[in-house]
Amino acid sequence: MSWLYLAALLFSLTGMVVLDRRFRLFFWSDARRASIVLPAGVLFFLLWDLAGIGLGIFFRGPSPYVTGLVVAPEVPLEEIAFLALLCYLTMNVFAAVTRVLMRGTHP
């Protein structure tokens, strides 16, 4: 059992939190909205994964870098962390780009 991939995901999530706090992008801009949007995004993609697993499209392959712990059939623990990172990154990028574009339209 290796925790390398999960550790890398958690390290990356920590980086998202640091960037968010530094530039007040997502949670530090509107914690209430972020507390709804992030879990909703993770849930959407988790349901997407489960549909793909049910259709035989997605499956968990062997890897020396994962824990081997699963939260559901064919859904490794790392998938939850990956989906959280994906959604958090998306919202941080969206907030940053929106801020830059708004700054350009309002002198």
N, C-alpha and C positions, 0 to 999 in steps of 0.2 A: 504494500500500500504506500503510495507516494502522495504527498500533500503539495507538490511543486506547482501544479496548475492552479489549485485553489489558492495557494499563497500568492501567486502572481495576480490572480483576479482580485483578491482582497487588497493587495498593494495598489493596483490600478484604481480600485474604488476609493481608496484613501486619497489618491491623487485627485480624483474628481471632487472629493469633499474639500480638499485644500484649495483647489481652483475656484470652487463654488463660494467658499468663505471669503477668499481674497477678493474676488470680483463681484460678489453678491449676485450670482447668476440665477440660481434655482431655489434651493431651500432657504438661503439667506436673503432672498428677494421676497418670497412669499411662501412661508413654511406650510401654511394650511393648504394652499393649492398644490404644492409639491408633494405633500403627504397623500394627496388623492391621485395625482397624475402618475407618480412613479409606481405605486403598487398596481394601478390600472394597466399601465404599460407592461409590467412584468406578467400580470395575469393574462393579458391578451396574447403575449408571445408564448406563455406556458400552455395555454389552450391550443394555440397554433401547433406547438410541438406535439401535444397529445393527439391532435387530429392526424398529424403526419405519422406518428407512431402507430396509431390505429389503422392507418391505411398502408402500413408497411414501408413507408418512405424513409422515415428516420429510425435510426437504431444506434445503440451505444456500442462502439467498437472497442477492442482492447487497446490499452495505452499504458505505458509504464509511468505516466505522469499524473494519473488521477487516483483519487482515494479508493474508488470501487464502491463507495456508499451511494445508494440510490434512494430517491424520495418517492419514486413510483417506477413501475416497470419501464426500463429503457430511459429513465430520466435521472442522470447522475446529479449528485449534490452540486457539482460545479456548474451545472446548467442554470440553476437559480442565481448564482453569483454572476454568471455571464450575462444573463438577461437583465439583472439589476444594473450591471456596468453599461450595457448597451443602452438602456433607457436613460440612465443618468448622464452618460456622455451625450446622447442626442439632445436632452433638454439643456445641458450646459452650452452646447454648440448653438442650439437654436436661440437661447437667450443672448449669447455673445454676438451672434450675427445680427439679431434684431436690434440690439443696442448700437452696434456700429452703423447699421443702415439708418436708424432713426437719428443718430448724431449727424449723419451726412445730409439729411433732409431738413433738419432744423438747426440753422447756424447759431 
